[in-house]
């Protein structure tokens, strides 16, 4: 591992929400790691980190979702900085709910590795970290170690989190079948929106059913999203509990988000663009 050398003593880093548009579990290795096939895109909202170089590692967590986020070596941003051979003060503004299937700590870690120009993939920190380090639309496979960039047009979605926390190991433990078919071949380059929508509808998230069994409110979210005006597709992201609704325009997504916020004020509801 090459120790990171960054000229700036202070860096401001954006860690976008990660959304799994698909998530196929295709197998499980003897060491217990699951094999995945997933299309991932990133939102234009996320956490914001500030890194100030110094002799000692320190970390502060602020923001609307700061509660219960560790501020020590358990924090993935801390561990990513250490992996990069960097030390100093990290401030994490948590704008994303954690344990929610949209990257959270993995995106923080990936953003830190990217900003510090670290040559490590981050796989040792978690299966989602390499794609979060990549930071743009990609197909991930294997145990998260293979990341291949994908050309996808921007998508307009509403993210909804009901406040439930889904522990990824618990969700995987309820998965009845570990060897499922991979995704269909990706649409060809230049394919239009109708082609992509048809393709997305034919894919799935294999963790959706076990997550709903673990936290039935996710099924409520999916049903509610599926009933909103102009929705094209409703699905869960990652291992939950955040779900997304796909809409034809950003205006339609914003309108749906307004209605959802009014009817379910306790839910975290945000319209956003994926790229």
Secondary structure, 3 states (H helix, E strand, C coil): CCCCCCCCCEEEEEEEEEEECCEEEEEECCCCCEEEEEEEEEEEEEEEEEEEECCCCEEEEECCCCCCCCCCCCCHHHHHHHHCCCCEEEEEECCCCCCCCCCCHHHHHHHHHHHCCCCCCCHHHCCCHHHHHHCCCEEEEECCCEEEECCCCCEEEEEEECCCCCCHHHHHHCCCCCCCCCCCCCCCCCCCHHHHHHHHHCCCECCHHHHHHHCCHHHHHHHHHHCCCCEEEEEECCCCCCEEEEECCHHHHHHHHHHHHHHCCCCEEEEEEEC
